[in-house]
Amino acid sequence: MGYTVGQVSAMAGVTVRTLHHYDRTGLLSPGDRSRAGYRRYDDADLARLQQILFYRTLDFPLDEIAEILADPEANALEHLRTRQQKLAQEIARLHRLTEVAERAIEVQQTGVSLTPQERFEVFGEVAFDLSYATDAQLKWQDSAGHRESMARAAAHTKEDWEQLMGEATAWRAELLCVFDDGEPSDGERAMDVAEAHRLHVTRWFTPCPPDMHLRIADDFVADPRAFALVVPATQQRPGLAAYLARAAHANASRTGYEGQTHP
């Protein structure tokens, strides 16, 4: 009796058009025809189709599948090993392309419109962690302050960034000096350093009222990637991020802000 092309299409999950193509190329020609001339597939045809679909799942080209099926002595295992190697190479290539695409997206999300050479010249060892840029974009995407910050960062020229980073370097030196001198985090010097950072953010990125500055400072403690944007890993000290956060909270209280105090 056999199976019609429509029945085989439904059972195998392939289109009638595909089965017709397999027939025309000789890859799978049904063993019988009805009196009206329609294709009829028997069990042997279905077994061959199953083999074809198996190799197609592994992305074998049709001519190679035909070669394997046409030769009873063909070493299918060797073909599979060769295909495995090619697929592994393709996966590695696609993985590299994915990384390039992700990096390009993340670079855009840092808001820094500089060439790689300019970035190196301006930022030195202060490196943007691109995964943090992406996370920050997702975390703060509904924040008007974040949107303004990204817009202003994108508009900065190389000269702007050089001036900005010069100020940041001087501020960082003062932070380290205050910390290394053992000044209390709620002392005048520490609070002045925290206030200088708040004003720096306001001057170069977005208005930074105390509540926003506290969120930024707390993020320094919660995420080392954020703190590395202001203090490179080579210059950090144990407890420095928490010290700055406490100073920011003390400074906020000094200005009259009545938000949550830092432990």
C-alpha positions as CSV (number, residue, x, y, z in Angstrom):
1,M,0.0,0.0,0.0
2,G,2.7,2.5,1.0
3,Y,2.4,6.1,2.1
4,T,1.5,9.2,0.1
5,V,3.9,12.2,-0.1
6,G,1.4,14.1,2.1
7,Q,1.5,11.4,4.8
8,V,5.2,11.2,4.8
9,S,5.4,15.0,5.0
10,A,3.2,14.9,8.1
11,M,5.1,12.0,9.8
12,A,8.6,13.3,9.1
13,G,8.0,17.0,9.7
14,V,9.3,18.0,6.3
15,T,7.5,19.8,3.5
16,V,6.1,18.2,0.4
17,R,8.3,20.5,-1.6
18,T,11.4,19.1,0.2
19,L,10.4,15.5,-0.6
20,H,9.8,16.4,-4.2
21,H,13.3,17.9,-4.3
22,Y,14.8,14.8,-2.8
23,D,13.1,12.8,-5.5
24,R,14.3,15.0,-8.4
25,T,17.9,14.8,-7.2
26,G,17.7,11.1,-6.6
27,L,18.4,11.4,-2.9
28,L,15.1,9.8,-2.0
29,S,13.0,8.4,-4.8
30,P,10.0,6.5,-3.6
31,G,9.9,2.8,-4.5
32,D,6.5,2.8,-5.9
33,R,3.8,4.8,-7.7
34,S,0.1,4.6,-7.5
35,R,-2.0,3.8,-10.6
36,A,-2.5,7.5,-11.0
37,G,1.3,8.1,-11.0
38,Y,1.5,9.5,-7.5
39,R,4.5,8.8,-5.3
40,R,4.2,6.0,-2.8
41,Y,6.8,5.5,0.0
42,D,7.4,2.1,1.6
43,D,9.1,1.3,4.9
44,A,12.6,1.2,3.3
45,D,12.0,4.7,1.9
46,L,11.0,5.9,5.4
47,A,14.2,4.4,6.8
48,R,16.3,6.2,4.2
49,L,14.5,9.4,4.9
50,Q,15.2,9.0,8.6
51,Q,18.9,8.7,7.8
52,I,18.8,11.8,5.5
53,L,17.1,13.8,8.2
54,F,19.7,12.7,10.8
55,Y,22.5,13.9,8.6
56,R,20.7,17.1,7.8
57,T,20.3,17.8,11.5
58,L,24.1,17.8,11.6
59,D,24.1,20.2,8.7
60,F,25.6,17.8,6.1
61,P,25.2,19.0,2.6
62,L,22.9,17.0,0.4
63,D,25.6,15.8,-2.0
64,E,27.6,14.4,0.9
65,I,24.6,12.7,2.3
66,A,24.0,11.1,-1.1
67,E,27.6,10.0,-1.2
68,I,27.3,8.3,2.2
69,L,24.0,6.6,1.4
70,A,25.1,5.5,-2.0
71,D,28.2,3.5,-0.8
72,P,27.4,0.6,1.6
73,E,31.1,0.5,2.5
74,A,31.2,4.2,3.3
75,N,32.6,4.9,6.8
76,A,29.8,6.9,8.3
77,L,31.7,7.3,11.5
78,E,34.6,9.1,9.7
79,H,32.1,11.4,8.0
80,L,30.6,12.2,11.4
81,R,34.0,12.9,13.0
82,T,34.9,15.2,10.1
83,R,31.5,17.0,10.4
84,Q,32.0,17.3,14.2
85,Q,35.3,19.1,13.6
86,K,33.7,21.5,11.1
87,L,30.8,22.2,13.4
88,A,33.1,22.9,16.3
89,Q,35.1,25.3,14.2
90,E,31.9,27.1,13.1
91,I,30.7,27.3,16.7
92,A,34.0,28.9,17.7
93,R,33.8,31.3,14.8
94,L,30.2,32.3,15.7
95,H,31.2,32.6,19.3
96,R,33.9,35.1,18.3
97,L,31.5,37.0,16.2
98,T,29.0,37.1,19.1
99,E,31.7,38.5,21.4
100,V,32.6,41.2,18.8
101,A,28.9,42.1,18.4
102,E,28.4,42.2,22.2
103,R,31.6,44.3,22.7
104,A,30.4,46.8,20.0
105,I,27.1,47.1,21.7
106,E,28.6,47.6,25.1
107,V,31.1,50.1,23.8
108,Q,28.2,52.2,22.6
109,Q,26.6,51.8,26.1
110,T,29.6,53.3,27.9
111,G,28.7,56.6,26.3
112,V,32.3,57.3,25.4
113,S,32.7,58.3,21.7
114,L,36.5,57.9,21.3
115,T,38.6,55.7,19.2
116,P,40.4,52.8,20.9
117,Q,43.7,54.8,20.7
118,E,42.1,57.8,22.2
119,R,40.6,55.7,25.0
120,F,44.0,54.4,25.9
121,E,45.6,57.9,25.8
122,V,42.8,59.4,28.0
123,F,41.9,56.7,30.4
124,G,45.2,54.8,30.9
125,E,44.6,52.0,33.3
126,V,41.1,53.2,34.2
127,A,39.3,50.6,32.0
128,F,35.6,50.5,31.3
129,D,34.3,47.0,32.2
130,L,31.9,46.6,29.3
131,S,29.8,44.0,31.1
132,Y,29.2,46.6,33.8
133,A,28.2,49.1,31.2
134,T,25.6,46.7,29.9
135,D,24.3,45.9,33.4
136,A,24.2,49.6,34.3
137,Q,22.2,50.3,31.1
138,L,19.6,47.7,32.1
139,K,19.5,48.8,35.7
140,W,19.2,52.5,35.1
141,Q,17.5,52.6,31.7
142,D,14.4,54.2,33.1
143,S,16.4,56.9,35.0
144,A,16.4,60.3,33.4
145,G,19.7,61.0,35.2
146,H,21.3,58.0,33.5
147,R,20.0,59.0,30.1
148,E,21.4,62.5,30.5
149,S,24.7,61.2,31.8
150,M,25.1,58.9,28.7
151,A,24.1,61.7,26.4
152,R,26.6,64.1,27.9
153,A,29.3,61.5,28.0
154,A,28.8,60.8,24.3
155,A,29.1,64.5,23.5
156,H,32.4,65.0,25.3
157,T,35.4,65.6,23.1
158,K,38.8,64.1,23.7
159,E,39.9,67.4,25.3
160,D,36.8,67.2,27.6
161,W,37.8,63.7,28.7
162,E,41.4,64.7,29.3
163,Q,40.3,67.6,31.6
164,L,37.7,65.3,33.3
165,M,40.3,62.6,33.9
166,G,42.8,65.1,35.1
167,E,40.3,66.2,37.8
168,A,39.5,62.6,38.6
169,T,43.2,61.8,39.1
170,A,43.6,64.7,41.5
171,W,40.5,63.6,43.4
172,R,41.6,60.0,43.6
173,A,45.0,61.1,45.0
174,E,43.2,63.1,47.7
175,L,40.9,60.1,48.5
176,L,43.9,57.8,48.9
177,C,45.7,60.3,51.0
178,V,42.8,60.8,53.4
179,F,42.2,57.1,53.6
180,D,45.9,56.3,54.2
181,D,46.1,59.0,56.8
182,G,43.5,57.2,58.8
183,E,41.0,60.1,58.7
184,P,37.5,59.1,60.0
185,S,35.0,58.6,57.2
186,D,32.7,61.2,58.8
187,G,35.5,63.7,59.3
188,E,35.8,66.9,57.4
189,R,38.5,65.8,55.0
190,A,36.6,62.6,54.0
191,M,33.3,64.4,53.6
192,D,35.0,67.0,51.5
193,V,36.4,64.3,49.2
194,A,32.9,62.8,48.9
195,E,31.4,66.2,48.1
196,A,34.1,66.8,45.5
197,H,33.1,63.5,43.8
198,R,29.4,64.6,43.8
199,L,30.2,67.9,42.2
200,H,32.4,66.2,39.7
201,V,29.5,64.0,38.6
202,T,27.3,67.1,38.4
203,R,29.8,69.0,36.4
204,W,30.5,66.4,33.8
205,F,27.5,64.1,33.6
206,T,24.2,64.9,35.3
207,P,22.9,66.8,38.3
208,C,23.8,64.7,41.3
209,P,21.7,65.5,44.4
210,P,22.5,63.6,47.6
211,D,20.1,60.8,47.1
212,M,21.6,60.0,43.7
213,H,25.1,60.3,45.0
214,L,24.4,57.8,47.8
215,R,23.1,55.3,45.2
216,I,26.3,55.8,43.3
217,A,28.5,55.4,46.4
218,D,26.6,52.3,47.5
219,D,27.0,50.8,44.1
220,F,30.8,51.2,44.5
221,V,30.6,48.9,47.5
222,A,28.1,46.4,45.9
223,D,29.9,46.1,42.5
224,P,33.7,46.2,42.2
225,R,33.4,47.0,38.5
226,A,31.7,50.3,39.4
227,F,34.4,51.3,41.9
228,A,37.2,50.4,39.3
229,L,35.9,53.2,37.2
230,V,37.0,55.7,39.8
231,V,39.9,53.9,41.5
232,P,41.8,51.3,39.3
233,A,42.4,47.9,40.9
234,T,46.1,48.6,41.3
235,Q,45.4,51.6,43.5
236,Q,42.6,50.2,45.6
237,R,42.9,49.4,49.3
238,P,40.8,46.9,51.3
239,G,37.8,48.7,52.6
240,L,38.3,51.8,50.4
241,A,35.0,51.6,48.6
242,A,33.1,51.2,51.9
243,Y,35.0,54.1,53.3
244,L,34.0,56.4,50.5
245,A,30.4,55.3,50.8
246,R,30.3,56.1,54.5
247,A,31.9,59.5,53.7
248,A,29.2,60.1,51.1
249,H,26.5,59.3,53.6
250,A,28.1,61.6,56.2
251,N,28.4,64.3,53.7
252,A,24.7,64.0,52.7
253,S,23.8,64.3,56.3
254,R,26.0,67.4,56.6
255,T,24.1,69.0,53.8
256,G,20.8,68.4,55.5
257,Y,19.7,65.4,53.6
258,E,17.6,63.1,55.8
259,G,17.8,59.9,53.8
260,Q,18.9,56.5,55.1
261,T,22.2,56.6,57.0
262,H,25.0,54.3,56.1
263,P,25.9,51.6,58.6
